[in-house]
Amino acid sequence: MEAVEAKFVDLPISTYGALTVGEINDRLDTLESNELKTIRRYEEGTKNRITVIEKIDSLI
């Protein structure tokens, strides 16, 4: 289901669904605030990984 949902959401990190938490966190530092918010909403609605959400919150 997540792979299908990712096709309908324009995420600022390509292949987001295939990345590990570490790979995602490494890429978050390069994103703008609005991009981080997009990733956060998507993450909350899919895997809801607290480590990714906390990293985003620290950057916003």
FENVEN-V275404 format. One record per backbone hydrogen bond with DSSP energy under -1.0 kcal/mol. CO is the residue of the C=O (numbers start at 1). NH is the residue of the N-H. Records with the same first field share a line. If there is no record, write none. Layout:
BEGIN
CO = NH  NH
END
This chain:
BEGIN
1 = 5
2 = 6
5 = 8
9 = 11
13 = 16
15 = 18
16 = 19
20 = 24
21 = 25
22 = 26
23 = 27
24 = 28
27 = 30
28 = 31
32 = 36
33 = 37
34 = 38
35 = 39
36 = 40
37 = 41
38 = 42
39 = 43
40 = 44
41 = 45
43 = 48
49 = 53
50 = 54
51 = 55
52 = 56
53 = 57
54 = 58
56 = 59  60
END
